[in-house]
Every structure is written in structure tokens, then in C-alpha cells.
């Protein structure tokens, strides 16, 4: 079980297996539906510990907790009773509740909201049937993608609809501060975890025992977001390993025979937080979670959000996954279970598994028409300096690009008339893109001049007002480009290398692979790229590029550029914003000549340099301003040795390795020149539409 199986899922998908579960709700009583007899399928039929009191009791009686309390009692010089009181307080903070009456009435509210705001909630029923067929004997972990706060609600809603026990979901402790909402989430089976607790041995033991109890003895699936947080960019994030290692420890130490992990993808036509995310990427801090903030944000429910697709992947047997890698667990039988810890080899295998889960999530994604529209408009911007494209041209380009990206392995939600799909999609996104009476498309001015931003709380550089006006809508557009990059990134990297050779250049497969590795290393934290899979992903990229005539095999056995110039330009353009941001970052670090700088100052100065490059025309896309992107670049430069990370107390500093950084800078300067624009364009001249949209 490896990369080959992970990428095979999209080629085997049947879009006809998706069913709109809102359709029935539009024609029958919602109250009768939420009050129906509900006998859910359980992960382990005879387990009892999903009952919150049972879980709490099991944690308090665990041998590991008793051992930890005995150690800490001696180390701290406090009584065990005082430590048990601390444990009780921690369990009160952590523990979930299970109030089915609350679940039902929230389900009624969610149904009303979904019917008002969404055209369809599409669920893969074949996948649900397979999942329910595996339930009853083995603990199950749900691992959904995380793009919106709505993910929590949708997962519980889908489970309620299909009579699956409501998952116990790990939520950030921030939500507890929300009056009423924190209680409602807890009553709907959320349990709460602190963002940081590695230095608190007692809390770590309590929380890990809580998770262990849910896994070993629970009747409900355990749900967590492997990316650790919502992706503000709508790209998959590099997975986190902490929670997964806790959840798998009972299996690795022989307490249970297997665990099933179900990758899940939730694909949105339109994200609730699209505008908020753009501001966050530019350095404006997110509002603190609060019930009052939620109520103020309810006006977003007056808008339309199109379709949502929910797909459940093939359950991953952790036992089979490890067996396929010839992994041995017998060493844990040599001592008491509560004293066992995971080895470096086991943690390395968990990292491989986590990347496999994220790759499976990506393969389960469904691209909407607007994802394709965003790529076409983004490419038009990069080549022409404007998004003022004719609607008829857009329809033609979407039809063409759909055929391309489906060859690359994507599933696209366009059936029948492409023009109608494009029109419907533009209606959903009319707050971002408008169609003028003459049939021209134009980006809307999303950011209002004079919008109050607390500059004392900015995480980055204080951008000019005109920069904000253009950056916010362009980052929103990039938000919908990014889900396509799972399918485009590796072919785009190969194409970038081939473009550097010129139309008559030739290269051996081995030399091309070496140069691809260089580009991949620079982008290693921008996309979820696992080192051990790079050769297979390279070969897959060559395969699809050969299909679309980007590369050709010459008579001498070398590779050369094909004649599909249009697609070559598009593929180079999708990577250009990342290269632009990274170039500014490298130049920033080189400028300080080996002086160690804290991360925040580096990112702030790099963002300032990006803004200046945009104004001068050296960089052509606002996505280069993204602080998340610049942070990914910083980590990538560390991993390839171009800069060094230094720890000084609690502060992290970065210092340039000038020789290596110069090499990377030269590569980035080359990549910047390869994108498809034949001339510099003025950032200041990008026109945004100010008035109401035309009727579509």
C-alpha cells in the first residue's frame, strides 16, 4: 500500500455515486426527519466507553496516569491528591458530552441553513455503504480535510443522515471561550485539546489516555483534522503527527488488533471564510472566536454557496499498511504497556502514513466549475495584465482546461452544457467576479477603501491601501486556483525545467529528474510532497505531460518540449506567484549578510519587498504577498540548507548560508523569467469593478 494506491482512487471514481441528500429535505418534513428513530452503526458493536462518564472513569483509573502522578508528586513535592484535583479540572476541560436531543435540534437548524444557502449537498453513497459494511469490529478514525469551520458541522450532519454514530471530534480549546457555542459543540461530541502541551507531562498523559480510551473502547468514530488547522489557502497543508501518533499508540503497543483510518474530502464550490482568509494571508489577524462574532457573521447566510461534495475514501487498515512496509511491532511485548513509547522508526512510519492520508484526501476532491474558471482567469491575468476576459472565451477555455485536468486525474463537477455550468458558477461567485453588459468579466473591488485595520496587531508589513484593494480579490481568486494544484504542481515543475531549455533543447531523463528535484526542493513545503515518492511523482508527471504533448521523446532517446505552447504557459504561470514570493524572501535574507533575524521580522521585510516588486512590475501576482506562502518558503530554504534555523531560548532566528542562498536565488530568478507574460504590466492599472453585477 503506497503512493500508487493513493493516486489510483481518482481514476476509479464514479461521479454518479454521489447523491444530493438535501433533495429529500426540500420535499418532506424536517421535523419528522430529525425526530425519527435513530439507531446508529457503531465502530465496535459491544463497546461502552463512548459514554462520557465511562471515558472519564477509565482515564482516572489508567495505570499510566497513576504512574505519572507518582513521578510528578516526587518531582514537584506535592501530594497525589492535589495532582488528581488538577486532573479532574483538565478532564472537565477536555471531555465531550453526547446529548442526542441537542444533536437533533442543531440538525434541524443546519438543514434550514443548508437549504437556504446551498444548491446541493452531494455525498458518495457507495463509499458510505462500504464504510458501514466495515463497522462493528474495529476502531475507526475519520480524517477529513479542513477548509472551513463548517467541516465540523457537515461531518456530524452526514453521519446523522446515514445513521452512523456521531464522531467524537478533536476541537481546539479556543472554541470553549465561545459562550453557548462551546457547550453546544461539547454536547455534539466535541472534545477539546490545547494548541500546545508538549511541556506539560500531566496534561499530555491525561489527554493521550482520553484518546486511547476513545480508540480502544469507544462506540463512535474518532475524528481529527490531520492538517492541524483550517487551510487559509485552500491547499493541503503538511500533515501534523502528534494526534495521529496518540491515536495509533494502542495499536502499535498491541492493545488492539487494528485501526481503520478513513480519509475524507469535503469540497466546496464556495468557502464561507473566503474573504476573511485573504485578509489573514495578508497579515490581518483572524477575529477571536466568540459567539457574538458568530452572530455578527450570520449575514453570510444571505448569500449562495453552490454545491458541497463529501467523499469517504477507502478505509486504510493500519495493520495492513505497516505489514506492507515489513514493519515489526513485537518489541512492545517485552514490557508493561503503560511504560511503552513509540520508537523513531514508528514515528517515521506514522509520517509516511500521514502523507498517504493527505494524498488520499486530495485524490477525493471534486473540482467545481469555478476552480477551473479561477485557473483560466489567473492565467489570463499573468499573460495580459488583466482579467477582463470575454464570457464566450471563458466558456471555451473552461471546456478545454476541463479535458486537460481530467487527464491529469481530477474529477470535475461539470455535466452537460459547459456554458450553463459556467453561468451558474459565476452567479455563486458574483461577489468576486462580475459579468458586464458587454459580456466582459471583471474582478470586483472586495476591499473597501478606509476599512479599519488595527495596524498594531498586523503579523506582517503594513501594506498600502491600493495594494490591499487589489490583493484581497486576487488572493480570493487564488484561493480557488489552489485546489487544482494537487493535479498540476508536479507537471508544472517538470514543464518549468523544460521551458528553461528552450524550444530546441533536449535533456536526458536523469538530468531532467535532477533538475525537477531542485524545483521540488524549493517548493517542498508549499505542497504536500513526500521525499520517498518523488521518483514516482516524477514518472507520473512525465506520463501525463506526454499525453498532452508538453514533452516528446526524440530519436536520440532524449526528451524535448512538445508544441503545446498554450498549456506550457499555463503550467509555468500557476507556479509563478510562489517563485515570486520566494525570490523576495531569498533577497531579504541575503541583504542582511549573515545576521540572524527572528521569523516575524524576516516575513515582514519579505512582504514589504514583494509589495515593492509588484509596484515595479517585477512580480506579477498578489499571491506572492501571502504570509503563509512566505513561511512555507522559509521552511523550504531551511530544508535545502540555504538558511539555518537557530534557537535562542523561546525565540527562533534565521541566518543565511550565503553561498547556497545565492544558488537558490539564481534558480528563482530564472523561473520568474519563464512565465507567459511578454511584457511588464502595471499593478496600479489593474481595474476592479465597483458597481452591481449584471444579471447573468
Order of alpha helices (4+ residues) and beta strands (2+ residues): alpha-beta-alpha-alpha-alpha-alpha-alpha-alpha-beta-alpha-beta-alpha-beta-alpha-beta-alpha-beta-alpha-beta-alpha-alpha-beta-beta-alpha-alpha-beta-alpha-alpha-beta-alpha-beta-beta-alpha-alpha-beta-alpha-alpha-beta-beta-alpha-beta-alpha-alpha-beta-beta-alpha
